[in-house]
Amino acid sequence: MGSRKKILAISGSTRADSVNVHILTAIAAMYSGEVAITLYTGIDQLPHFNPDLDTGNGPATVADFRKQILEADGVLICTPEYIYSLPGSLKNAIEWTVSTILFTDKPVALITASSSGQKAHEALALLMSTIGAKISASLLISAPKTKISAAGQITDEATLSGIRQLMDTFIRTLSEN
Ligand SMILES: Cc1cc2nc3c(=O)[nH]c(=O)nc-3n(C[C@H](O)[C@H](O)[C@H](O)COP(=O)(O)O)c2cc1C
């Protein structure tokens, strides 16, 4: 048995009481025996992407973000939809990886948890496949506030089962990669 695979979890919402952060935290607890999930909380600290700043390893926050992606075996993204698309902060963070090969063949799992979320979910899949990521599994959780308690517990059985299916597939992909 090798060591536990490392997953970098990124929330597209930077809100303190974000349902997307709650979902990632719940998943990290559910799977702590199988994989090591680290929540990256710095997307709102990254500068606005500008190709002129994209030299060398980039600004310090960007260099750290890139290092965390490099060191992870896979990346789990969980995001809300903002105005029928991705939140700007998440899109900005991903733009900082475009000049790299960090996501080339990197296994990713994609969750959109949003009032509706369909368009952001499609946009995220298009974006990640465009930068070469290997999309292992994805899940759309609409109306998440009816499925996750204020304390961050996933109370809806179908949502729990969807998350288990996504994570089982994702962990299998990581072990085969
Ligand atoms: C600026 C903004 C735009 C939004 N636009 C959408 C939208 O287009 N579609 C949607 O499903 N929800 C939209 N919402 C609602 C979010 O889905 C909802 O606030 C969600 O809970 C945010 O996730 P969080 O709790 O992780 O922050 C929007 C929310 C904000 C703040």
Ligand as a Chemical Component Dictionary entry (heavy atoms), coordinates in Angstrom:
data_LIG
# 
_chem_comp.id                   LIG 
_chem_comp.type                 NON-POLYMER 
_chem_comp.pdbx_formal_charge   0 
_chem_comp.three_letter_code    LIG 
# 
loop_
_chem_comp_atom.comp_id 
_chem_comp_atom.atom_id 
_chem_comp_atom.alt_atom_id 
_chem_comp_atom.type_symbol 
_chem_comp_atom.charge 
_chem_comp_atom.model_Cartn_x 
_chem_comp_atom.model_Cartn_y 
_chem_comp_atom.model_Cartn_z 
_chem_comp_atom.pdbx_ordinal 
LIG C1  C1  C 0 -23.241 37.458 -7.514  1  
LIG C2  C2  C 0 -24.105 36.234 -7.439  2  
LIG C3  C3  C 0 -24.639 35.713 -8.584  3  
LIG C4  C4  C 0 -25.395 34.536 -8.542  4  
LIG N1  N1  N 0 -25.838 33.997 -9.700  5  
LIG C5  C5  C 0 -26.395 32.758 -9.677  6  
LIG C6  C6  C 0 -26.697 32.072 -10.886 7  
LIG O1  O1  O 0 -26.520 32.569 -11.993 8  
LIG N2  N2  N 0 -27.168 30.811 -10.790 9  
LIG C7  C7  C 0 -27.357 30.180 -9.592  10 
LIG O2  O2  O 0 -27.682 29.002 -9.558  11 
LIG N3  N3  N 0 -27.123 30.822 -8.431  12 
LIG C8  C8  C 0 -26.640 32.088 -8.442  13 
LIG N4  N4  N 0 -26.354 32.728 -7.260  14 
LIG C9  C9  C 0 -26.751 32.119 -5.997  15 
LIG C10 C10 C 0 -25.738 31.105 -5.502  16 
LIG O3  O3  O 0 -26.004 29.866 -6.102  17 
LIG C11 C11 C 0 -25.883 30.917 -3.994  18 
LIG O4  O4  O 0 -25.651 32.155 -3.373  19 
LIG C12 C12 C 0 -24.903 29.880 -3.474  20 
LIG O5  O5  O 0 -25.314 29.471 -2.222  21 
LIG C13 C13 C 0 -23.532 30.437 -3.331  22 
LIG O6  O6  O 0 -22.670 29.426 -2.851  23 
LIG P1  P1  P 0 -21.903 29.581 -1.473  24 
LIG O7  O7  O 0 -22.921 29.348 -0.372  25 
LIG O8  O8  O 0 -20.888 28.483 -1.522  26 
LIG O9  O9  O 0 -21.320 30.957 -1.406  27 
LIG C14 C14 C 0 -25.633 33.916 -7.280  28 
LIG C15 C15 C 0 -25.118 34.478 -6.117  29 
LIG C16 C16 C 0 -24.358 35.612 -6.179  30 
LIG C17 C17 C 0 -23.766 36.177 -4.914  31 
# 
loop_
_chem_comp_bond.comp_id 
_chem_comp_bond.atom_id_1 
_chem_comp_bond.atom_id_2 
_chem_comp_bond.value_order 
_chem_comp_bond.pdbx_ordinal 
LIG C1  C2  SING 1  
LIG C2  C3  SING 2  
LIG C2  C16 DOUB 3  
LIG C3  C4  DOUB 4  
LIG C4  N1  SING 5  
LIG C4  C14 SING 6  
LIG N1  C5  DOUB 7  
LIG C5  C6  SING 8  
LIG C5  C8  SING 9  
LIG C6  O1  DOUB 10 
LIG C6  N2  SING 11 
LIG N2  C7  SING 12 
LIG C7  O2  DOUB 13 
LIG C7  N3  SING 14 
LIG N3  C8  DOUB 15 
LIG C8  N4  SING 16 
LIG N4  C9  SING 17 
LIG N4  C14 SING 18 
LIG C9  C10 SING 19 
LIG C10 O3  SING 20 
LIG C10 C11 SING 21 
LIG C11 O4  SING 22 
LIG C11 C12 SING 23 
LIG C12 O5  SING 24 
LIG C12 C13 SING 25 
LIG C13 O6  SING 26 
LIG O6  P1  SING 27 
LIG P1  O7  DOUB 28 
LIG P1  O8  SING 29 
LIG P1  O9  SING 30 
LIG C14 C15 DOUB 31 
LIG C15 C16 SING 32 
LIG C16 C17 SING 33 
# 
